[in-house]
């Protein structure tokens, strides 16, 4: 658990993540060692499960978020994620900006 304030929709957040297929355990994507941490406004094009999970995080927290397919990529899936796949995201919330 971090010591900063909680994130809320509309805050700009800086975070790293690893995403996994919950059924196979296969890693789908990550920022660690691949690219810089993500800078994003919480709630703007982002799937619902990640938004809901990050709203409970304080700056400095590292969470494992279990996301059912309906709150992830659903029936459409994505380029690397099959339709109806539940996912797990390990998220490290570095900073929260409310500018």
Phi and psi in degrees as a GROMACS rama.xvg file:
@    title "Ramachandran Plot"
@    xaxis  label "Phi"
@    yaxis  label "Psi"
@TYPE xy
-80.9729  176.459  UNK-2
-111.294  -4.08176  UNK-3
-80.3998  -175.819  UNK-4
-78.6905  165.219  UNK-5
-73.9153  146.317  UNK-6
-76.5011  149.806  UNK-7
-139.854  157.465  UNK-8
-54.3424  133.306  UNK-9
101.253  -19.1325  UNK-10
-74.6633  145.203  UNK-11
-84.7377  128.949  UNK-12
-123.191  150.801  UNK-13
-119.559  121.618  UNK-14
-150.597  158.661  UNK-15
-113.013  158.376  UNK-16
-154.191  160.726  UNK-17
-130.754  129.797  UNK-18
-112.981  136.679  UNK-19
-127.844  148.405  UNK-20
-74.3419  118.438  UNK-21
-65.3329  -27.9294  UNK-22
-79.5534  -42.8516  UNK-23
-99.8318  -19.908  UNK-24
81.7661  -1.43916  UNK-25
-67.9623  135.003  UNK-26
-71.784  132.556  UNK-27
-98.2281  -39.1847  UNK-28
-167.655  157.792  UNK-29
-161.647  159.455  UNK-30
-97.9829  -34.5993  UNK-31
-52.3796  120.676  UNK-32
71.7233  -3.07982  UNK-33
-107.61  -38.6094  UNK-34
-163.433  174.837  UNK-35
-65.9015  158.146  UNK-36
-55.5403  153.1  UNK-37
-77.106  136.292  UNK-38
-113.899  120.095  UNK-39
-153.622  149.315  UNK-40
-83.2835  120.712  UNK-41
-62.7733  122.147  UNK-42
108.238  -21.1782  UNK-43
-82.807  156.002  UNK-44
-13.1185  92.9135  UNK-45
-159.219  141.287  UNK-46
-72.0858  150.746  UNK-47
-56.7472  -40.577  UNK-48
-62.5064  -36.7004  UNK-49
-70.9207  -39.9032  UNK-50
-60.3732  -50.9576  UNK-51
-61.0397  -42.1022  UNK-52
-64.3857  -44.8496  UNK-53
-69.7368  -24.7784  UNK-54
-65.1654  -18.0304  UNK-55
-95.6061  -2.32997  UNK-56
-93.9363  144.332  UNK-57
-96.808  153.998  UNK-58
-56.3019  132.347  UNK-59
96.5255  -6.23726  UNK-60
-79.9419  154.111  UNK-61
-126.372  119.349  UNK-62
-122.278  151.971  UNK-63
-107.015  120.55  UNK-64
-113.938  121.317  UNK-65
-94.255  122.54  UNK-66
-124.516  118.241  UNK-67
-67.4043  156.702  UNK-68
-56.4095  -34.0316  UNK-69
-65.311  -23.5267  UNK-70
-105.57  7.74496  UNK-71
-115.427  -109.87  UNK-72
-103.761  -4.00728  UNK-73
54.545  -146.77  UNK-74
-68.3113  -24.9584  UNK-75
-77.8613  -29.8608  UNK-76
63.8222  -158.238  UNK-77
-149.692  -173.344  UNK-78
-56.073  -38.2754  UNK-79
-112.415  -0.380353  UNK-80
-121.911  120.424  UNK-81
-64.0311  156.023  UNK-82
-55.6172  148.81  UNK-83
61.9657  29.6206  UNK-84
-97.0667  120.065  UNK-85
-73.085  148.687  UNK-86
-128.953  161.266  UNK-87
-121.968  132.937  UNK-88
-122.307  125.809  UNK-89
-92.8271  118.198  UNK-90
-121.891  130.323  UNK-91
-113.237  109.527  UNK-92
-89.8812  104.791  UNK-93
-76.5444  -51.6247  UNK-94
-147.76  155.934  UNK-95
-125.325  129.441  UNK-96
-117.958  137.418  UNK-97
-123.664  53.579  UNK-98
